[in-house]
């Protein structure tokens, strides 16, 4: 399904998209095309991309081709989805310690649609963090391991 979504292959492309997508939620899916969970997420993203075309722009990023962003967003679990609005990183409170990204795949198309709508409406009001509308049972659970230096 990832054939239908545009791909970004380097830091320069990602920077350009972050700077140029205006008045829409920018969705960056970091992952690998051959990963089963990424394929599941890509299917949800591609099926909703037309419905969200007025509110969101969705791009796929190969996590291995963008190591700077992979480190910057601490992407250690694949797939991870990061959101921006007018060049500003949007954060979402999923009820977990990490508000910078969504890890895993969305269970349903409606979960993704609802999330984009909440991010869009919050961003239009000037908010940089919004509360997730997704049922906590539909949010993948994972443990963050912090390493003290």
C-alpha positions in Angstrom: 0.0 0.0 0.0 2.9 2.3 0.5 3.1 2.7 -3.3 0.3 5.3 -3.1 2.0 7.6 -0.6 4.9 9.9 -1.4 8.3 8.9 0.1 11.0 11.2 1.4 14.5 9.8 1.0 16.9 12.2 2.6 17.2 14.9 5.3 16.9 17.7 2.7 13.6 16.4 1.4 12.2 16.1 5.0 13.4 19.6 5.8 11.8 21.0 2.7 8.4 19.3 3.4 8.4 20.5 7.0 9.0 24.1 5.9 6.6 24.1 3.0 3.5 22.3 4.1 1.2 25.1 5.4 -2.1 25.0 7.1 -2.2 21.2 7.1 -1.0 18.6 9.6 2.2 17.0 8.2 2.3 13.3 9.0 5.7 11.6 8.8 5.7 7.8 9.1 9.2 6.5 10.0 9.6 2.8 9.2 10.6 0.2 6.7 8.5 -0.7 3.6 9.1 -4.5 4.2 8.0 -4.5 7.9 4.6 -6.1 8.5 3.4 -3.5 11.0 4.6 -0.7 8.7 2.6 -2.3 5.9 -0.5 -2.4 8.1 0.0 1.3 9.1 0.6 2.3 5.4 -2.7 0.7 4.5 -4.5 2.8 7.1 -2.6 5.9 6.0 -3.3 5.4 2.3 -7.0 4.6 2.8 -7.4 7.8 4.7 -5.2 10.1 2.7 -7.9 11.2 0.3 -10.4 11.9 3.1 -7.8 14.0 4.9 -6.4 15.8 1.9 -7.8 19.2 3.1 -6.4 18.7 6.6 -3.2 16.6 6.3 -0.3 15.7 4.1 1.1 12.2 4.6 4.7 11.1 3.8 6.7 8.0 4.3 10.2 8.1 5.6 12.6 5.1 5.6 14.0 5.3 9.1 17.4 4.1 7.9 17.7 6.8 5.3 17.1 9.6 7.8 19.4 8.8 10.7 19.4 12.4 11.9 15.7 12.5 12.4 15.6 9.0 13.7 18.0 10.0 16.5 16.3 13.4 17.0 12.9 11.9 17.6 14.4 8.9 19.4 12.8 6.5 17.1 13.7 3.1 18.5 10.4 1.3 17.6 9.3 0.9 14.1 6.9 2.3 12.8 6.7 5.7 14.5 4.5 8.5 13.3 5.4 12.2 13.9 3.2 15.2 13.4 3.9 18.8 12.4 1.8 21.9 11.7 3.3 24.9 9.9 6.8 23.7 10.7 6.1 23.2 14.4 6.3 19.8 15.9 2.9 18.8 17.3 2.8 16.6 20.4 -0.1 14.4 21.5 -0.8 13.1 25.0 -1.5 9.4 24.5 -1.4 8.6 28.2 2.2 7.5 27.9 5.5 9.2 28.9 6.3 10.0 25.3 4.2 12.7 23.6 6.5 13.2 20.6 5.4 10.4 18.4 2.8 7.6 17.9 4.5 4.2 18.0 3.0 1.2 16.2 0.0 1.0 13.9 -3.5 2.5 14.3 -6.1 -0.2 15.0 -8.7 1.4 12.8 -9.0 4.1 10.1 -11.3 6.0 12.4 -8.7 6.3 15.1 -6.3 7.9 12.7 -9.0 10.2 11.3 -10.0 11.3 14.8 -6.4 12.0 15.8 -5.7 14.1 12.7 -8.9 16.1 13.3 -7.9 16.8 16.9 -4.3 17.8 16.0 -5.6 20.0 13.2 -8.2 21.8 15.4 -5.7 22.2 18.3 -3.0 23.6 15.9 -5.5 26.1 14.4 -6.1 27.3 18.0 -2.3 27.7 18.6 -1.9 24.6 20.8 1.4 22.6 20.5 0.1 19.6 22.5 -3.3 18.0 22.3 -5.1 15.2 24.1 -5.4 11.9 22.1 -9.0 11.0 21.1 -8.0 7.4 20.6 -9.4 4.8 23.1 -6.5 3.8 25.4 -7.2 0.2 24.6 -6.3 0.9 20.9 -2.9 2.5 21.7 0.0 0.0 21.5 1.8 -0.4 24.8 5.6 -0.3 25.0 8.2 0.5 27.7 10.5 3.4 27.4 14.0 2.7 28.7 15.9 5.8 29.7 19.7 5.6 29.9 21.4 7.9 32.3 24.7 9.3 31.0 
